[in-house]
Amino acid sequence: MTSTQPYIYRRQSLVEPDWQRFPGWRDVTGRDWLSLTWQRRNSVRTVRQLQELCGDLLHNDFYADLQSDQELRATMPLLITPQMINTIAPTMVTQKPGGLTDDFYSDPVRKYMMPAFSDRRTDWPSHPKSASDSLHEREMWTTEGLTHRYPTKVLAELVSSCTQYCGHCTRMDLVGTTTASTAKIKFSLSPSRRFTRILDYLRDNKEIRDVVVSGGDVANVPWQQLESFLNALLEIESIRDIRLASKALIGLPQFWMKEDVKSGMERVVRTADLRGVQLAVHTHTNSAQSITPSVANAVRALLNTGVRNVRNQGVILRGVNDSANELLDLCFAMLDGALIVPYYFYMCDMIPSSEHWRVSLAKAQELQEQIMGYLPGFATPRLVCDVPYVGKKWVHQEVKYDRIRGISYWSKNYRTPLELEDEHALSRTFCYYDPIDSLPPEGQQWWRENSN
C-alpha cells in the first residue's frame, strides 16, 4: 500500500488569463492591457460597469445580489482593476448566457474583492464586539496619519485611497469613499502638512527605527511626492527599515513597471544602500490565481532596482484560502513563480459585516500546524492574530482560550503610547473573539443572551 503526503507539491506555470473572454474586452490589445492609464480608466466602480463588461455571461440575479450588497452591507465601495477581474474564474471560457455565474459566485478572488449580499451571514453578519477601527489605530495617531503602536516601529498612512478595494479592508473607517453602511473619516491636513508633521515626529523620537509606508496604497501617491517623502525618511539617522505597502503589485502591476517609477525606485534604493537602510515592498494577495506573469514581471522589475525583499501579507478568509492546500498553493505560486516571500497571514479583523470571512482561532492554529514543513523556513508564513490594543501575535501565543464562548485572552510585553503611565498595561489580558457561528450551541446561546 502506497501512502501519500497530505500535500503534494507540483510546480505550476503562471498564466495570464485571456481577458478577451469578457465581451467588453474583446477588442483590447496586449498593448492596452499593459498600459497603466488603460487599467485605471477601465477599473470597475459600479455594478452597471460590470454588467457592460460581462453582459449576459452573468445572470441578472448576480448583478442584483452585488447591487444589494453595495446598498445595504458593503463597508468598501466597489473598485476593482481589469488585472484583478481577469483573475476571477480564469479558466472559464464560454459564450453561454449566464455561463460564468456559478464560477463567479464560487471564485475565491470574487468573494473578497466583489462581495455579494448573499455571501453575508444573516444570523451574525457582524460580531457584537466588531468596530470600524477594530485595531484602534486612529486612537494611536501621534499626528494625523501616523500610528505609533509598537515601541520601535510606526505606520505612516500617506493616502486614504487604493488602486482597488478589498471587501475585508481593516482600515474600512478611513480608506475609500463612504458607503451606505459606513461613513468614512477624512484627513483634515493637506498631504504636505501631514507628511511634514509625520517626519517631525520621527525626527524627535529616536527609538523609532522601522516605518511602514502605507495608506491606502502608496501606488496612489503621486510619485514625486512619494519619492520626496522617502528621501526625507532616509535622512533620519534612526530609521533603519522602510517598508512600502502596495496591493497594486498584485492588482495593478502596470504601475510598478512604469519607467519613471522604476527609475525613481532605483534612486531611492541607491540612497538607502548608501545609508545602510533596508527597503522592502509588502503586498497583499489571498489566492494563487492572482499570481500571473504580469505580477511576476513587476516583482522582478522591483528586485532589479535593488529592493531587498518583496513580501506578502495575506488574510485568512473563510471560503477563500482556509485550507492548508489553498495556503500552500498560494505560497508556492508566490515563491516559485514571482519571487514573493510569504510573510504573514492575518486572521480577518473584527470589522462590521465580516463574520462570513472570519475563522476561529482554533482553525488558524490548525492551519499553521498543517503548513509547517513544506516551505523553506524563511518562507513559511506566520499566521497571526492582530489583537486590539495588543498587536500581532502568533496564533499559538494566547494566554487562555475559552472555546465554548470563543474568547481568547492575550498579553503583551510593551506599552503603546496610550499606556506609558499605566502600571498595569503589561499584566492585564486583552480579548479576541471567534465568529459566533463557529461556536458550539451553548456558546452561541451565551452570546444571544449577552450581546446587548
C-alpha positions in Angstrom: 0.0 0.0 0.0 1.4 3.3 -1.1 0.9 6.3 1.3 0.9 9.9 0.1 1.7 13.2 1.7 -1.2 15.3 2.9 0.0 17.9 0.4 1.7 17.1 -2.9 4.0 19.8 -4.3 3.8 20.4 -8.0 5.4 23.5 -9.6 2.8 25.3 -11.6 3.5 27.7 -14.5 2.0 31.1 -14.2 -0.8 32.0 -16.7 -2.2 35.4 -17.7 -5.9 34.6 -18.3 -7.4 35.6 -21.7 -9.2 38.9 -20.9 -10.9 38.7 -24.3 -13.3 36.1 -22.9 -15.2 39.1 -21.4 -17.5 40.7 -24.1 -16.4 44.2 -23.0 -12.7 43.5 -23.6 -12.9 41.5 -26.9 -11.0 44.2 -28.8 -8.5 45.0 -26.0 -4.9 44.6 -27.3 -1.9 43.4 -25.4 -0.6 46.9 -25.5 -3.8 48.2 -23.9 -3.5 45.6 -21.2 0.0 46.7 -20.2 -1.0 50.3 -20.1 -1.4 51.8 -16.6 -3.6 54.5 -18.0 -5.9 51.9 -19.6 -6.1 49.8 -16.5 -7.0 52.7 -14.2 -9.5 54.1 -16.7 -11.3 50.7 -17.1 -11.4 49.8 -13.5 -14.9 48.7 -12.5 -16.6 51.1 -10.0 -20.3 50.3 -10.4 -22.5 47.3 -11.0 -23.5 48.8 -14.2 -19.9 48.9 -15.4 -19.5 45.2 -14.5 -22.7 44.4 -16.5 -21.3 46.3 -19.5 -18.1 44.2 -19.2 -19.7 40.8 -18.7 -23.0 41.2 -20.4 -25.2 38.1 -20.2 -22.3 35.8 -19.1 -23.6 36.6 -15.6 -27.3 36.2 -14.7 -29.2 39.4 -13.7 -29.6 37.8 -10.3 -25.9 38.1 -9.7 -25.9 41.8 -10.6 -28.9 42.3 -8.3 -27.1 40.5 -5.5 -24.0 42.6 -5.9 -26.0 45.8 -6.0 -27.9 44.8 -2.8 -24.6 44.4 -1.0 -23.4 47.8 -2.2 -26.7 49.4 -1.0 -27.0 47.6 2.3 -23.9 46.0 3.8 -20.7 46.8 1.9 -18.1 48.6 4.0 -16.0 49.4 1.0 -17.0 50.9 -2.4 -16.7 48.8 -5.5 -13.3 49.3 -7.2 -11.5 46.5 -9.0 -8.9 46.8 -11.7 -9.1 44.9 -15.0 -6.0 43.0 -13.9 -7.8 41.7 -10.8 -11.1 41.0 -12.6 -9.3 38.9 -15.1 -8.1 36.5 -12.4 -11.8 35.7 -11.4 -12.9 32.4 -13.0 -9.7 32.4 -15.0 -10.2 29.2 -16.9 -13.9 29.7 -17.8 -14.3 30.4 -21.5 -18.0 30.3 -22.6 -20.5 32.2 -24.6 -23.4 30.5 -23.0 -25.7 33.1 -21.4 -25.2 33.1 -17.6 -22.3 30.7 -18.1 -19.9 32.5 -15.8 -22.4 32.9 -12.9 -21.6 29.8 -10.9 -17.8 30.3 -11.4 -18.1 33.9 -10.3 -20.0 33.0 -7.2 -17.6 30.3 -6.1 -14.4 32.1 -7.1 -12.1 33.0 -4.2 -11.0 36.3 -5.6 -14.6 37.4 -6.3 -15.5 36.5 -2.7 -13.3 39.1 -1.2 -12.9 41.7 -4.0 -16.6 41.7 -5.1 -18.7 40.5 -2.2 -22.4 39.9 -2.8 -25.2 40.3 -0.3 -25.9 36.6 -0.3 -22.3 36.0 0.9 -23.0 37.7 4.2 -24.3 35.8 7.2 -27.9 36.5 8.2 -27.6 35.2 11.8 -24.5 37.1 12.8 -23.4 39.4 10.0 -21.3 41.3 12.5 -19.8 40.3 15.8 -21.2 42.2 18.8 -17.6 43.3 19.5 -16.8 44.5 16.0 -15.7 48.0 15.3 -14.9 50.1 12.2 -11.5 50.9 13.6 -11.1 47.4 15.1 -7.4 47.8 15.8 -7.8 51.3 17.4 -5.1 52.6 15.0 -6.6 56.1 14.9 -6.6 56.2 18.7 -2.8 55.8 18.5 -2.2 58.5 16.0 0.5 60.7 17.3 -0.2 63.1 14.5 -2.7 62.7 11.7 -1.9 59.5 9.7 0.9 58.2 12.0 0.0 55.2 14.2 2.6 54.5 16.9 1.6 51.2 18.4 4.9 49.3 18.7 8.0 50.6 20.6 10.3 50.8 17.6 8.0 50.9 14.6 5.2 53.1 13.2 2.6 53.0 10.4 2.5 56.1 8.2 -0.7 56.4 6.3 0.1 58.7 3.4 -3.2 58.4 1.4 -6.7 57.2 2.1 -7.3 55.5 -1.3 -6.2 52.4 -3.0 -6.0 51.2 -6.6 -8.7 48.7 -5.7 -10.8 47.9 -2.6 -10.8 44.6 -0.7 -14.2 43.9 1.0 -12.5 42.9 4.2 -10.3 46.1 4.5 -9.1 46.6 8.1 -9.0 50.3 7.5 -12.6 50.5 6.3 -13.1 53.6 8.5 -10.6 55.6 6.6 -9.9 54.1 3.2 -12.2 54.7 0.3 -15.4 56.7 -0.1 -18.4 56.5 2.2 -20.8 53.6 1.5 -24.4 53.2 2.5 -23.4 51.3 5.7 -20.1 53.0 6.5 -19.2 56.7 6.9 -15.5 57.4 6.4 -13.3 59.8 8.2 -11.3 62.3 6.2 -7.8 63.6 6.6 -8.0 67.2 7.7 -4.5 68.2 6.7 -3.1 68.7 3.2 -0.7 66.0 2.2 2.3 68.3 2.5 1.4 69.4 6.1 0.6 65.8 7.1 3.9 64.5 5.7 5.8 67.3 7.4 4.3 66.5 10.8 4.9 62.8 10.4 8.6 63.5 9.6 8.9 65.9 12.5 7.6 63.3 14.9 10.1 60.7 13.6 13.0 63.1 14.0 12.0 63.8 17.6 11.6 60.1 18.6 14.9 58.4 18.1 13.6 55.0 19.3 11.7 54.5 16.1 13.7 52.6 13.5 11.1 51.0 11.3 8.5 52.8 9.2 5.7 51.1 7.2 4.7 53.5 4.5 1.1 52.7 3.6 -2.4 54.1 3.4 -4.4 53.2 1.4 -1.8 52.2 -1.2 1.4 54.0 -1.9 0.7 53.5 -5.7 -1.9 56.2 -5.3 0.6 58.8 -4.0 2.0 60.9 -6.9 5.5 59.5 -7.5 7.2 62.9 -6.9 5.5 63.2 -3.5 6.3 59.6 -2.5 10.0 59.9 -3.6 10.3 63.2 -1.7 8.8 61.6 1.5 11.1 58.6 1.2 14.2 60.7 0.7 13.2 62.7 3.8 12.8 59.5 5.8 16.2 58.3 4.7 17.8 61.5 6.1 16.6 60.5 9.6 19.5 58.6 11.2 17.4 56.4 13.5 15.4 54.9 10.6 16.8 51.5 9.6 13.9 49.8 7.8 11.4 51.1 5.4 8.5 49.0 4.0 6.3 50.2 1.2 2.8 48.7 1.3 1.1 48.2 -2.1 -1.5 45.8 -3.2 -1.1 47.4 -6.6 1.8 44.9 -7.1 -1.0 42.2 -7.4 -3.9 44.2 -8.8 -2.1 46.9 -10.8 1.4 45.6 -11.6 1.5 48.0 -14.5 2.2 50.8 -12.0 5.4 49.2 -10.8 6.5 48.6 -14.5 6.4 52.3 -15.4 9.8 53.7 -16.4 9.6 56.7 -14.1 8.6 54.5 -11.1 11.4 52.1 -11.8 14.0 54.9 -12.2 12.6 56.6 -9.1 12.9 53.4 -7.1 16.5 52.9 -8.3 17.3 56.4 -6.9 15.6 55.7 -3.6 17.3 52.3 -3.2 20.7 53.7 -4.1 20.3 56.3 -1.3 19.0 53.6 1.1 22.1 51.4 0.4 24.5 54.3 1.0 22.9 54.9 4.4 22.6 51.3 5.4 18.7 51.2 5.3 16.8 48.2 4.2 13.9 48.9 1.9 11.3 46.3 1.1 7.9 46.2 -0.6 5.0 44.4 1.1 2.0 43.3 -0.9 -1.3 41.6 -0.3 -2.8 38.6 -2.1 -5.0 35.8 -0.9 -5.3 33.4 -3.8 -2.8 31.6 -6.0 -4.7 32.5 -9.2 -3.9 36.2 -8.7 -0.2 35.5 -9.3 0.2 35.9 -13.0 3.2 36.7 -15.4 2.4 40.4 -15.1 2.8 40.2 -11.4 6.0 38.2 -11.7 7.4 40.8 -14.2 6.6 43.7 -11.8 8.3 41.9 -8.9 11.4 41.2 -10.9 11.4 44.9 -12.0 11.3 45.9 -8.4 14.1 43.5 -7.3 16.2 44.7 -10.3 16.0 48.2 -8.8 17.8 46.8 -5.7 14.8 46.4 -3.4 15.9 43.9 -0.7 12.7 41.9 -0.5 9.1 41.7 -1.7 6.9 40.0 0.9 3.2 39.1 1.1 0.9 39.8 4.0 -2.3 37.9 3.3 -5.5 37.3 5.3 -7.1 34.0 6.2 -10.6 34.2 4.7 -13.3 31.6 5.0 -14.2 30.2 1.6 -11.1 31.8 0.0 -8.0 30.2 1.5 -8.9 28.5 4.7 -7.4 25.1 3.9 -3.8 24.0 4.0 -3.8 23.1 0.3 -5.0 26.6 -0.7 -2.5 28.3 1.5 0.4 26.2 0.3 -0.6 26.6 -3.4 -0.6 30.3 -2.9 2.8 30.3 -1.1 4.5 28.2 -3.8 2.9 30.3 -6.6 4.4 33.4 -4.9 7.8 31.9 -4.1 8.4 29.8 -7.3 6.6 32.0 -9.8 7.1 35.5 -8.7 9.9 35.6 -6.0 7.4 36.9 -3.4 8.3 35.8 0.1 5.2 34.5 2.1 5.4 36.5 5.3 2.2 36.8 7.3 -1.4 35.6 7.1 -3.5 37.6 9.4 -6.8 36.5 10.9 -9.5 38.7 9.5 -10.1 41.6 11.8 -13.3 42.2 13.6 -14.8 44.8 11.4 -18.6 45.0 10.8 -20.2 42.6 8.3 -17.1 40.3 8.2 -18.3 37.2 10.0 -18.7 35.2 6.9 -15.0 35.7 6.2 -13.6 35.1 9.7 -12.3 31.8 11.1 -11.8 30.8 14.7 -8.5 30.9 16.5 -8.6 27.1 16.7 -8.9 26.9 12.9 -6.0 29.3 12.4 -3.9 27.2 14.8 -4.8 24.0 12.9 -3.8 25.7 9.6 -0.4 26.9 11.0 0.4 23.3 12.0 -0.7 21.9 8.7 1.5 24.1 6.5 4.7 23.5 8.6 7.5 21.5 6.9 6.6 22.1 3.3 8.2 25.5 2.7 11.7 26.8 3.4 11.9 28.2 6.9 12.4 31.7 5.7 9.3 31.5 3.5 7.0 29.7 5.9 4.4 32.3 6.8 3.4 33.1 10.3 -0.3 33.0 11.0 -1.0 35.9 13.3 -3.9 37.4 15.2 -3.9 41.2 15.4 -5.4 41.6 18.8 -7.0 45.0 19.6 -4.7 47.2 21.8 -2.0 44.4 21.6 -0.8 44.0 18.1 0.4 40.9 16.1 0.6 37.7 18.0 1.3 34.2 16.6 -1.9 32.2 16.7 -0.4 29.9 19.4 0.5 32.7 21.8 -2.8 33.1 23.5 -2.7 33.1 27.4 -6.1 31.3 27.7 -8.8 30.2 25.3 -12.4 29.6 26.1 -13.5 27.5 23.1 -17.1 27.4 24.2 -17.6 31.2 24.1 -14.9 31.7 21.5 -12.9 34.2 23.6 -9.1 34.1 23.6 -7.0 36.1 26.0 -3.7 37.7 25.1 -0.9 39.6 27.0 1.8 41.9 25.7 5.3 42.9 26.6 5.3 46.6 25.7 3.2 49.7 26.2 1.6 51.7 23.4 1.8 55.5 23.7 -1.7 55.3 25.3 -0.3 53.3 28.2 3.0 54.9 29.0 1.8 55.8 32.5 -0.3 52.6 33.0 1.4 50.4 35.5 -1.0 47.5 34.8 -0.6 47.5 31.0 1.8 44.6 31.0 -0.2 42.5 33.5 -3.7 42.6 32.1 -5.1 40.5 29.3 -6.9 41.6 26.1 -9.6 39.7 24.2 -10.1 38.5 20.7 -13.4 36.8 19.6 -14.2 33.8 17.3 -17.0 34.1 14.9 -20.2 33.1 16.8 -21.4 30.7 14.2 -18.3 28.6 14.7 -19.1 28.0 18.4 -21.0 25.0 19.9 -24.7 25.6 20.6 -24.1 26.5 24.2 -21.6 29.2 23.2 -23.9 30.6 20.6 -26.7 30.7 23.2 -24.4 32.6 25.6 -23.8 35.3 23.0 -27.5 35.6 22.2 -28.1 36.2 25.9 -25.1 38.5 26.4 -24.7 40.6 23.3 -26.9 43.6 24.1 
